[in-house]
Amino acid sequence: MRRVAAYELVSVDGVAEGPDRFFRTWDAEMDANPAEVISTQDAVFLGRRSHDDWAGYWPTSDVEPFASFVNEVPEHVATSRPLASTWSGASAVEGDLVRFVQGLKERPGGDVGVHASLTVVQSLLRAGVLDELRRVVAPALAGSGRRLLDGVPETRLETLRSRTSSSGSLLVDHRVVR
């Protein structure tokens, strides 16, 4: 069975909205981390806002290896409206998101990544279909903004890996315990 893994940049107080304002430095360990995260993924889930932002950036980006990855894999977009962009590989999820993800998990393939989409991560955690939560935690308090885990029920996590980067960010991966 495929795993669904979320990858998010957050502040110590859990804010994931606008990470550019609380990530002040980016180091080699943080640079290498996304390559590890995507190495097992062959599909991506995005929310509508993330898709619209990414469709305007990634198709012409040279930030590797993520640009090549995200431009080559299927991007499943959680949205109630038709997609306006023609970003290669992007398609709107038809019907219920949770049922779609459950069906995708049953098909053969690699892991499915959820990137930068807070509402999608929250929905999948609430429904019990998210398998892993991978975060880069900036050594900063954002104070305000949308928090990654708002509205998520009590959930037990098992730490798979944790390390501190040279600039002080925490790179931590958890498995959702069912």
N, C-alpha and C positions, 0 to 999 in steps of 0.2 A: 504494500500500500504506500502511496506517495505521502510525503509529509508536506504540510503547509507551514512555512516559516516567515514570521514578520521580522523586518529589519528597520529599526527606527533610531534616529538621533534625538536625544532628550537631554534636558537639564536635570540637575539633582532633584528639583521639585516636580519632575515629571512632565514638564511642558515639552511638547513636540512640535508645536506650531512655530514657524520661523526660526529654525535652528541656526541660521546665519547670525542672529543677534546674540546668541550665547556661546557659540563655538568661536573662540578668538584665535586659537592655534590649531593646526592640523599637522600631524607628524607621520613618520614612516609606518608605524604600527597601525595607525588609523587608515592610512592609505592602502595598506595591504589587506586590511580586514574585509572590505567589500569583495575583493577577489576570492577570498575564502568562502564568503557567504554565497556568492553566485555560482561557485564551482560545481554545485550539485543541482542547480535549478535549471529547468527547461521551460518555464512559463512564469508569468507575473500577473498578479492582481493589482489593480489600481482603482482608487475612487475617481469620480469624475473630475474633481478639482486637480488632483495630482496628474491625471491623464492630460488635461488641457495644458497645464504648466509644462509637463515633460514633452508633449508633442511639439511645443515651440522651441525646445532646447536640445533634446537628445539626438534628433535626426542629423544635425550638423555638428555635434560635439566631437571633440577629439580626446575627451577625458576617458582614458582606457584603464582597465578593460571593460568598464561599465557601459560605455557608449556602444561598443560592438555587441555586447551581450543583450542590452535592452532593445536594440534595433533589430536583432535577429530572432528573438523568442516571441511567442504569442503573448500579447498583453490583453488580459480579460478585464474589461472596465465595468465596474458597478455603477450603473446609471439608469435613470428612467427616461432619458431623452436620447435621440439618435446622436451619434458622434459626428461632430462637424469636421474633424481633421481626417486626413487620409494616411495617418501614420502607419507605416508598414507593420502588419501583424496585429494591430489593435482591433478588438471587436467588443461590442456591448454584450454584457451578460444578459441573456434573455430569461425572464422568470425570476424565481427566488434565488438570491445570492447563495444562501446556505445550502440549498439543494444542489445548486450548480457545483459548489466546491466539494460537497460530498461525492457527487458523481465523478468529478475530476480526480479525486483521491483514489477512486476505485480503478481508474484506467492505468495502464502501464506508463512509466515515465519517471523522470527525475522529480526533485522537489519543486514545489510551487512557492514563489516568493511574493510577499506582500510588502511593498515598499512605499513609505511616505504617505500612507493613506489611513489616517486615524480612525475614521468612521468604519472602514472595512475591518481594521484590526479589532476594534471594539465589538463589532457585530459577530465576527468569527470567534472571538473569545467567549462572548455571551452564549453562543450556540454550541460551544464545545468542539469546534472543528479546527481550531488553530493548534498546531503541535509544538511549535517552538517560537520563542520570543528572544530576538537578538537585538541588543541595544548598545549604543555608544553613548555613555553618560558624560556630559561636559561637566567640568568642575566649576559649575556656576549655578546660581539661582536665577531663573527667568522672572519670577514674580507674577507674571500674568501670561495668559495665552491658553490655548486648548491643551489639555493634559491627555497623555496617551491612554491612561487607564481609568479615566472618569467613566462612571456608569457600568463598570465591569464587576460582576459578582466575585465574591471570595473565590480565589483559585489557587490551588497549591502548585508550586513550581519546584523543579529540581535543577540545581545549578549544574550545567554541563561544562562550562569553562568561564573563567574570570581572570582578567589580567589588567594591569594599569599601563597605559602608554607613557612614553617619555614626557609628554606634555601634561600628564595628569588625568587624562580621560580614562574612564573605566569601560572596558570592552567586556560585556557579559552576555552569555547565552544561557537561556533556560529552556527546559522541556516542560510542557504542561502535563501535570500528573492527573490522570483520570481515575 
